[in-house]
Amino acid sequence: MSRYAEVYKGWRADPEGFWGKAAKEIDWYKPWDKVFDENAGVYGRWFTGAQCNTAYNCLDRHVAGGRADQLALIYDSPVTDQVKTYTYAELTEEVAVFAAVLHDLGVVRGERVIIYLPMIPEAAIAMLACARIGAVHSVVFGGFAANELATRIDDAQPKVIVSASCGIEPGRIVKYKPLLDEAIELSSAKPANCVIYQRPMQEAAMVEGRDVDWRAAVEAARKAGQRADCAVLEATDPLYILYTSGTTGEPKGVVRDNGGHMVALKWTMKAIYDTEPGQVYWAASDVGWVVGHSYIVYGPLLQGCTTVLYEGKPVGTPDAGAFWRVIADHKVETLFTAPTAFRAIKKEDPEGKLIGDYDLSHFRTLYLAGERADPDTLQWAEDKLGVPVIDHWWQTETAWAIAANPVGLGRLPVVHGSPAVAMPGYEIHVLDDAGHEVPVGQTGAIVIKLPLPPGCLPTLWQKDERFKESYLSEFPGFYETSDAGFVDKNGYIYVMSRTDDIINVAGHRLSTGGMEEVLAAHPDVAECAVIGIADKLKGQLPVGLLVLNAGVERDPAAIEKEAVLLVREKIGPVAAFKLAFIIKRLPKTRSGKVLRGTMRKIADGEDWKLPATIDDPVVLDEITDVLKARGIIG
């Protein structure tokens, strides 16, 4: 039996008591004056008056508590054919030394440090070193375009930037240093120093007087016996800034605090992910994204787990068995990744034949988040892996799950297409455009009643007014998620699409996610996207873009026709679904999100800007060619 209902009810009855009890799992230098102070910040602040240190809770306390020799971090890099491990004692040493290097460069409490690194251990070390001395880190996805990096430099105004000479992608080297140099040239804010980790595959030229060699600086500090102590910080002090794309083109700097963030993540590791100290936890993401912050670096280390940092892809490093090899080699018990990774694996190995090549007997649970997990992909993963597959829903802004199936509280029935139920801390409502509650089962804007729980953003970096305007103004008293969906009679939440992806067909508001769910169930379809294109008669018409499974050799026209009939059968004529086109691949961000908005603008002939996070810009040319060939654009 699940304890979820009683736990959620307990939170509703006494939110401060609930989070105050959860906070006892964290070591504090000084306890809080108030669990929640409604008069602080934009909508209130958690654990005001408390003092703490995140790096201490992630590292030093485990060393002191008997975990010094347990593995803290496993670095697995198929692109460089390397595996490297760090015990808790070793990782604490590396972090303390690098924190001393940063301190010597003038980085003090409250200063910002931009981290622009590939998926190497130094990325986690730099993040934790900042946390140790109270610097505010801002991780920018390695290899991000120079102009995008420049906007983040201007907003964060970092004292130091930590980077590497290069990143490694399958079959190519991405030179980071020229991108960094160009970004600094473009930005008005100039860092005092750049610490550069030279990788042997591509060494970078250094700028005299500004650039510092990581290895040389660390060795000098180590020989001199320099180790930075953990700074005593306010619970409300910022831990990091993570930029998320803004609709105006100006990135939004999501702020995360120290105290509430630790309390929330520590609670999730057991309650949601059912992990115990000492277990191997792997989030197959990137430290440039929120999943990497929460569940490669902070969450697993707060819990005393062993975390895996993977420099590779779900396919192509070397094949669609890459994930199974990592799980087998490191005895991973819990995997958290994006549905798009599983769609890529399913496309390359639709029968799941490669799974049988590996011993997955230690593997217990798969968690998916980041894009909507279509029921077909969930079913495939369940069938092939034989473990529970748990979808959950959250955002960069929240740092942890809004809705989930909390395995640690006792797993609830899995309902395909739903990330299950609201977690303690989140009171979910579904509203129409006028702010009125919609009936059960009806689609509307999903919002969260204020205050947001610990761990969620208290504001945007130095932009309180923009925070209010972006998230709190549309529905007063609520946080607007910008996601659309519905709640069923059992309280299960269905996140169908971004509110931008709700299309209006002849006055009917329809979810593109619902149509995608139908299309994904076609046996030949590996993945798909539905976009609404402008139509003079009906306002908008849906167009399905289909990517086929590897090895499908049937007539493409027949498959397209079947896809159209499927949607008309399952959703009905109201969808006005008449167009489905087969394409080679979908345009995605590096975190796996499908760029539906950009495709819609291309189809409608609107001006569009190349998204900074796009994985491969050539895909948009391919989409344009298909839309031209089918007469959608002239």
C-alpha positions in Angstrom: 0.0 0.0 0.0 1.2 3.5 -0.8 1.6 6.0 2.0 1.2 8.8 -0.6 -2.3 10.0 0.3 -1.5 10.3 4.0 1.8 12.0 3.4 0.2 14.5 1.0 -2.6 15.1 3.4 -0.1 15.7 6.2 1.6 18.3 4.1 -1.7 20.1 3.3 -2.6 20.1 7.0 0.8 21.5 8.2 3.2 22.6 5.4 5.7 24.2 7.9 5.7 21.1 10.1 6.2 18.9 7.0 9.2 20.8 5.7 10.6 21.4 9.2 10.7 17.6 9.8 12.3 17.1 6.3 14.9 19.7 7.2 16.2 17.5 10.1 17.9 15.4 7.4 20.3 18.3 6.7 23.2 19.4 8.9 22.8 23.1 9.8 25.3 25.5 11.5 22.4 27.4 12.9 18.7 26.5 12.8 16.0 28.6 11.2 14.1 31.4 12.8 11.1 30.5 10.6 10.5 27.5 8.4 8.6 29.8 6.0 8.6 33.6 6.2 5.8 34.9 4.1 7.0 38.5 4.5 10.4 37.8 2.8 11.2 37.8 -0.9 8.6 37.9 -3.7 6.2 35.3 -2.3 8.0 34.3 0.9 11.3 32.5 1.7 12.1 29.1 3.3 14.3 28.6 6.4 15.0 32.3 7.0 17.7 32.8 9.6 19.3 29.3 9.1 22.9 28.9 8.2 24.3 26.0 6.3 26.7 24.8 3.5 25.6 22.6 0.5 29.1 21.3 -0.2 29.5 20.2 3.4 26.2 18.3 3.3 27.2 16.7 0.0 30.8 15.7 1.0 32.4 16.5 4.3 29.6 15.1 6.5 29.7 11.7 4.6 33.5 11.5 5.1 33.0 12.3 8.8 30.1 9.8 9.0 32.0 6.7 7.7 31.6 7.0 3.9 35.1 8.3 3.2 36.1 5.2 1.1 32.7 4.7 -0.6 32.6 5.8 -4.3 31.0 9.2 -4.6 31.4 9.7 -8.4 31.9 7.4 -11.4 33.0 9.2 -14.6 32.3 7.0 -17.6 33.3 8.4 -21.0 32.9 6.1 -24.1 33.9 9.0 -26.3 37.4 9.0 -24.7 37.4 5.4 -23.6 37.9 6.3 -20.0 36.4 5.4 -16.6 37.6 7.2 -13.5 36.2 7.0 -9.9 36.4 9.2 -6.8 35.6 8.2 -3.3 33.9 10.6 -1.0 37.3 11.4 0.6 39.0 11.9 -2.8 36.1 14.1 -4.2 36.2 16.2 -1.0 39.9 16.7 -1.4 39.6 17.8 -5.1 36.8 20.2 -4.3 38.6 21.8 -1.3 41.7 22.3 -3.4 39.9 23.8 -6.4 37.9 26.0 -4.0 41.2 27.3 -2.7 42.3 28.0 -6.3 39.1 30.0 -6.9 39.6 31.9 -3.6 43.2 32.8 -4.6 41.7 34.3 -7.8 39.6 36.6 -5.7 36.3 34.6 -5.7 34.5 35.3 -2.5 31.0 34.7 -1.1 28.4 36.0 -3.5 30.7 36.3 -6.5 29.5 34.6 -9.7 31.5 31.9 -11.5 30.4 30.7 -14.9 31.2 27.0 -15.6 31.4 26.2 -19.3 32.6 22.6 -19.3 31.9 19.2 -21.0 30.7 16.2 -19.1 34.0 15.6 -17.1 34.5 15.3 -13.4 35.9 18.8 -13.3 32.4 20.1 -14.0 31.0 18.6 -10.7 34.2 19.6 -8.9 33.9 23.2 -10.0 30.2 23.4 -9.0 30.9 22.0 -5.5 33.9 24.2 -5.1 31.7 27.2 -5.7 29.2 25.9 -3.2 32.0 25.4 -0.7 33.1 29.0 -0.6 29.7 30.6 -1.2 30.3 31.6 -4.8 27.3 31.5 -7.1 27.9 29.1 -10.0 26.2 29.4 -13.3 26.7 26.4 -15.6 26.4 27.1 -19.3 26.0 24.0 -21.5 29.5 23.3 -23.0 29.8 24.3 -26.6 27.0 26.8 -26.4 27.3 29.5 -29.2 29.5 32.5 -28.3 26.7 35.1 -28.5 24.5 33.0 -26.1 27.4 32.6 -23.7 28.0 36.4 -23.9 24.4 37.2 -22.8 24.9 35.0 -19.8 28.3 36.6 -19.0 26.7 40.1 -19.2 23.8 39.0 -16.9 25.8 37.1 -14.3 28.9 39.3 -14.4 31.2 36.5 -13.3 34.5 37.1 -11.5 35.9 33.9 -13.1 34.9 31.6 -15.9 35.9 27.9 -15.7 36.2 26.1 -19.0 38.0 23.5 -21.0 40.0 23.4 -24.2 37.4 21.2 -25.9 34.4 18.8 -25.7 34.2 15.5 -27.4 31.2 14.4 -29.5 31.0 11.2 -31.4 33.3 11.6 -34.4 34.3 15.2 -33.7 36.0 17.6 -31.3 34.2 20.8 -30.3 36.7 23.6 -29.6 35.4 25.4 -26.5 38.2 28.0 -26.0 37.6 29.9 -29.3 33.9 30.1 -28.4 34.8 31.4 -24.9 37.3 34.0 -26.3 34.7 35.2 -28.7 32.0 35.4 -26.0 34.2 37.5 -23.8 35.0 39.8 -26.7 31.2 40.2 -27.3 30.3 40.8 -23.7 30.6 44.1 -21.9 31.3 42.3 -18.6 34.8 40.9 -18.5 36.0 38.2 -16.1 39.2 38.8 -14.2 40.4 35.2 -15.0 39.5 32.1 -16.9 40.6 28.7 -15.5 41.1 26.3 -18.5 41.2 22.6 -18.2 43.4 21.4 -21.1 42.3 18.2 -22.7 44.9 16.2 -24.6 42.6 15.8 -27.7 42.8 19.6 -28.4 44.9 21.9 -26.4 44.0 25.6 -26.4 46.0 28.8 -26.7 46.0 30.7 -23.5 45.6 34.5 -23.0 48.5 35.9 -21.0 47.5 37.6 -17.7 43.9 36.2 -17.9 43.9 32.5 -18.5 45.0 30.1 -15.7 45.9 26.4 -16.4 43.6 24.2 -14.2 46.2 21.5 -13.6 49.0 23.8 -12.8 46.9 25.9 -10.4 45.5 22.8 -8.6 49.0 21.3 -8.2 50.4 24.5 -6.8 47.6 24.8 -4.3 47.9 21.1 -3.3 51.7 21.4 -2.8 51.2 24.6 -0.7 48.7 22.7 1.5 45.8 25.0 0.5 42.3 23.7 1.2 39.3 26.0 1.4 37.0 25.5 4.4 33.2 25.4 4.0 31.8 28.9 4.3 28.9 29.5 6.7 26.1 30.7 4.4 22.5 31.9 4.9 19.9 29.3 3.8 18.5 32.0 1.6 21.9 32.8 0.0 22.0 31.8 -3.7 23.7 28.5 -4.6 23.4 28.9 -8.4 21.9 30.7 -11.4 20.7 28.5 -14.2 19.6 30.3 -17.4 16.5 29.2 -19.2 15.4 30.6 -22.6 13.2 33.6 -22.3 10.3 34.3 -24.7 11.8 37.8 -25.4 15.2 36.3 -26.3 16.8 37.5 -23.1 17.6 34.4 -21.0 16.0 34.1 -17.6 18.4 33.5 -14.7 16.6 31.0 -12.4 17.9 31.4 -8.9 18.3 28.5 -6.5 19.0 29.0 -2.7 21.0 26.8 -0.4 18.7 25.7 2.4 15.4 24.9 0.7 17.2 23.3 -2.2 19.0 20.8 0.1 15.8 20.0 2.1 13.7 19.3 -1.0 16.3 17.3 -2.9 17.2 15.2 0.1 13.5 14.4 0.6 13.1 13.4 -3.1 16.0 10.9 -3.1 14.1 8.5 -0.8 10.4 9.5 -1.2 10.4 9.7 -5.0 13.4 7.7 -6.2 13.5 5.2 -3.4 17.3 5.4 -3.1 19.3 4.6 0.0 22.9 5.8 0.8 25.5 3.7 -0.9 23.3 2.8 -4.0 24.4 3.7 -7.5 22.2 6.4 -9.0 22.6 7.6 -12.6 20.9 10.6 -14.2 21.8 10.4 -17.9 21.7 14.1 -18.5 24.1 17.0 -18.7 25.3 19.3 -16.0 24.2 22.2 -18.2 20.6 21.3 -17.5 18.6 21.3 -14.3 18.5 17.5 -14.2 22.3 17.5 -14.1 22.3 20.0 -11.2 19.7 18.2 -9.2 20.4 14.6 -9.9 23.9 14.2 -11.2 25.5 16.4 -8.6 23.5 17.6 -5.6 20.7 15.1 -4.9 22.7 11.8 -5.0 25.6 13.3 -3.0 23.2 14.7 -0.4 21.9 11.2 0.0 25.3 9.6 0.2 24.8 7.7 -3.1 27.3 6.9 -5.8 26.5 9.1 -8.8 27.4 8.4 -12.5 28.6 11.2 -14.8 28.4 10.0 -18.4 30.2 11.6 -21.3 28.4 9.8 -24.1 25.1 9.4 -26.0 22.2 6.9 -25.8 23.1 5.7 -29.3 26.3 6.0 -31.3 28.7 5.5 -28.4 29.1 2.9 -29.8 25.5 1.7 -30.4 22.0 1.5 -28.9 23.3 -0.7 -26.1 25.3 2.1 -24.5 23.0 2.6 -21.5 22.8 -1.1 -20.8 26.6 -1.3 -20.8 26.8 1.5 -18.2 24.1 0.0 -16.0 25.8 -3.4 -16.1 29.4 -2.1 -15.6 28.6 0.1 -12.6 25.7 -1.9 -11.1 23.3 1.0 -11.5 20.1 0.6 -9.6 18.2 3.7 -10.7 18.3 5.4 -14.1 16.8 8.8 -14.7 16.8 10.1 -18.3 14.7 11.8 -21.0 12.0 10.0 -23.0 13.8 11.2 -26.1 16.8 9.0 -25.2 14.5 6.0 -25.1 12.9 7.0 -28.4 16.4 7.1 -29.9 17.2 3.7 -28.5 13.9 2.2 -29.7 14.4 3.6 -33.2 17.8 2.0 -33.5 17.0 -1.3 -31.8 13.2 -1.7 -32.0 13.3 -5.3 -30.8 15.5 -4.4 -27.8 17.9 -7.2 -28.8 21.0 -5.4 -27.3 19.5 -5.5 -23.8 20.1 -9.3 -23.6 23.9 -8.7 -24.0 24.2 -7.2 -20.5 23.6 -8.2 -16.9 20.9 -5.8 -15.7 20.0 -7.8 -12.6 20.9 -4.8 -10.3 18.6 -2.4 -12.2 15.4 -1.6 -10.3 13.7 1.5 -11.7 13.7 3.8 -14.7 12.5 7.4 -14.4 11.7 9.6 -17.3 11.3 13.4 -17.5 12.1 16.4 -19.7 9.7 15.8 -22.6 6.2 14.2 -22.5 6.6 10.4 -22.1 4.3 9.0 -24.8 2.6 5.8 -23.7 4.1 3.8 -26.5 7.7 4.5 -25.4 6.8 3.8 -21.8 5.2 0.5 -22.8 8.3 -0.5 -24.9 10.6 0.3 -22.0 8.5 -1.7 -19.5 8.3 -4.7 -21.9 11.9 -4.8 -22.8 13.5 -4.0 -19.4 11.0 -5.7 -17.1 11.3 -2.9 -14.4 8.8 -0.2 -13.4 9.0 2.9 -15.7 8.0 6.0 -13.9 7.2 9.3 -15.7 7.4 12.5 -13.7 7.0 16.2 -14.5 9.0 19.2 -13.4 10.8 22.3 -14.7 14.1 24.2 -14.5 12.3 26.6 -12.2 11.2 23.9 -9.7 14.5 21.8 -9.4 12.4 18.7 -8.5 9.2 16.9 -9.4 5.9 18.7 -9.4 4.1 15.5 -10.2 5.5 12.0 -9.8 4.7 8.4 -8.7 6.6 8.4 -5.4 8.1 4.9 -5.3 9.7 5.5 -1.9 6.3 6.1 -0.4 4.9 3.0 -2.1 4.3 2.9 -5.8 0.9 4.0 -7.1 -0.7 2.3 -10.1 1.2 3.5 -13.3 -1.1 5.2 -15.8 0.5 5.6 -19.2 0.4 9.2 -20.3 0.3 10.6 -16.8 3.3 11.6 -14.5 0.9 10.6 -11.7 0.0 12.9 -8.8 1.1 16.2 -7.2 4.0 15.9 -4.8 3.8 17.4 -1.3 4.5 21.1 -1.6 2.5 21.5 -4.8 -1.2 22.3 -4.9 -2.2 22.0 -8.5 -5.1 23.7 -10.2 -6.3 23.7 -13.9 -7.7 27.1 -15.0 -9.3 28.5 -18.1 -8.1 31.8 -19.7 -10.2 33.8 -17.3 -8.7 32.1 -14.3 -11.7 29.9 -13.5 -11.2 26.3 -12.4 -12.2 23.9 -15.3 -14.1 20.7 -14.8 -12.3 17.4 -14.1 -10.9 15.9 -17.3 -11.0 19.2 -19.2 -7.8 20.8 -20.5 -6.6 24.1 -19.2 -3.5 26.0 -17.9 -1.8 24.0 -15.1 -0.9 26.3 -12.3 0.5 25.9 -8.7 -0.9 27.7 -5.7 1.6 30.0 -4.0 3.8 29.6 -2.1 6.1 27.3 -4.1 7.8 24.6 -2.0 11.4 24.6 -0.9 13.9 24.2 -3.8 11.8 26.2 -6.3 13.0 29.5 -7.6 12.5 32.4 -5.2 13.1 34.8 -8.1 15.1 35.5 -11.3 18.6 36.8 -10.9 18.4 40.5 -10.0 15.0 40.7 -11.7 12.1 40.4 -9.2 9.7 42.3 -11.5 10.5 40.1 -14.5 9.9 37.1 -12.2 6.4 38.4 -11.3 5.6 39.3 -14.9 6.8 36.0 -16.3 5.3 33.6 -13.7 2.9 35.2 -11.3 0.9 37.9 -13.1 -1.3 35.9 -15.4 -3.1 34.1 -12.6 -2.8 36.1 -9.3 -2.0 33.8 -6.3 -0.6 31.1 -8.6 2.6 30.2 -10.4 2.0 29.7 -14.1 3.8 26.6 -15.4 3.1 27.4 -19.0 2.0 23.8 -19.4 -1.4 22.7 -20.4 -3.3 19.6 -19.4 -5.9 18.2 -17.1 -6.5 16.3 -13.9 -8.7 13.1 -13.8 -11.1 12.0 -11.2 -8.3 10.1 -9.3 -6.1 13.1 -9.1 -3.7 12.0 -11.8 -2.2 14.9 -13.8 -1.9 14.8 -17.6 0.6 17.3 -19.0 -0.4 17.4 -22.7 1.7 20.2 -24.1 3.1 23.7 -23.5 0.3 26.2 -23.5 1.9 27.6 -26.7 1.3 24.2 -28.3 -2.5 24.2 -27.7 -3.9 24.8 -31.2 -7.2 26.4 -32.1 -9.0 24.5 -34.9 -12.3 26.1 -35.8 -12.8 27.3 -32.3 -11.9 24.0 -30.7 -8.8 24.1 -28.4 -6.9 20.9 -29.0 -3.7 19.5 -27.5 -0.9 18.6 -29.9 0.3 16.1 -27.2 -2.9 14.1 -27.5 -2.4 13.7 -31.3 1.2 12.8 -30.8 0.2 10.1 -28.4 -2.0 8.5 -31.1 0.7 8.8 -33.8 3.4 7.3 -31.6 1.2 4.2 -31.2 1.7 3.4 -34.9 4.0 0.4 -35.1 6.3 2.0 -37.7 6.7 5.3 -35.9 9.7 5.9 -33.7 8.9 9.4 -32.7 6.7 12.3 -33.9 5.7 15.9 -33.4 2.4 17.7 -34.2 2.5 21.4 -35.0 -0.4 23.8 -35.7 -0.1 25.7 -39.0 -2.1 28.8 -40.0 -5.3 28.2 -42.0 -7.6 30.9 -43.3 -10.7 28.9 -42.8 -10.1 27.1 -39.5 -7.5 29.3 -37.8 -5.1 26.4 -37.4 -4.6 23.0 -38.8 -2.5 20.2 -37.3 0.4 18.6 -39.2 2.0 15.4 -38.1 5.8 14.9 -38.6 6.8 11.3 -38.3 10.2 9.6 -37.9 10.2 5.9 -38.7 11.8 3.0 -36.9 15.1 1.8 -38.3 14.5 -1.0 -40.9 11.0 0.1 -41.9 10.7 -0.4 -45.7 7.0 0.0 -46.3 5.5 2.6 -48.7 5.8 6.0 -47.0 2.5 7.2 -48.5 0.7 4.2 -47.0 2.1 4.9 -43.5 1.2 8.6 -43.8 -2.4 7.6 -44.7 -2.6 5.2 -41.8 -1.4 7.9 -39.4 -4.1 10.3 -40.6 -6.8 7.6 -40.2 -5.5 6.8 -36.7 -5.9 10.3 -35.4 -9.3 10.7 -37.0 -10.4 7.4 -35.5 -9.1 8.1 -31.9 -9.7 11.9 -31.6 -12.4 12.4 -34.2 -13.1 14.7 -37.1 -12.9 17.7 -34.7 -9.1 17.5 -35.0 -9.3 18.2 -38.8 -6.2 16.0 -39.1 -5.4 15.5 -42.7 -1.6 16.0 -43.1 1.1 13.6 -41.9 4.6 13.7 -43.4 7.6 11.4 -42.9 10.8 13.1 -42.1 14.3 11.9 -41.4 14.6 13.3 -37.9 13.1 16.0 -35.6 14.9 19.2 -34.6 15.8 19.0 -30.9 17.6 20.9 -28.2 20.6 19.2 -26.7 18.5 18.2 -23.8 16.1 16.4 -26.2 13.2 18.8 -26.3 11.5 19.0 -29.7 11.6 22.5 -31.3 7.9 22.6 -32.2 7.6 26.4 -32.0 10.5 26.9 -34.5 8.9 24.3 -36.9 5.6 26.1 -36.7 7.2 29.5 -37.5 8.9 27.9 -40.6 5.6 26.4 -41.7 3.8 29.7 -41.3 6.5 31.7 -43.1 7.2 33.8 -39.9 10.6 35.2 -39.0 12.4 32.8 -36.8 15.7 32.7 -35.0 18.0 29.7 -34.8 17.5 28.3 -31.3 20.8 28.5 -29.3 20.3 25.1 -27.8 19.7 23.2 -31.1 21.6 19.9 -31.4 22.0 20.0 -35.2 20.9 23.1 -37.2 20.8 21.1 -40.5 17.6 19.4 -39.3 15.7 22.6 -39.8 16.8 22.8 -43.5 15.5 19.2 -43.9 12.2 20.2 -42.4 11.9 23.2 -44.6 12.6 21.1 -47.7 9.8 18.6 -46.7 7.3 21.4 -46.1 8.2 23.0 -49.4 7.9 19.7 -51.3 4.4 19.2 -49.7 3.3 22.6 -50.6 3.0 23.9 -47.0 5.4 26.8 -47.7 6.0 28.4 -51.1 
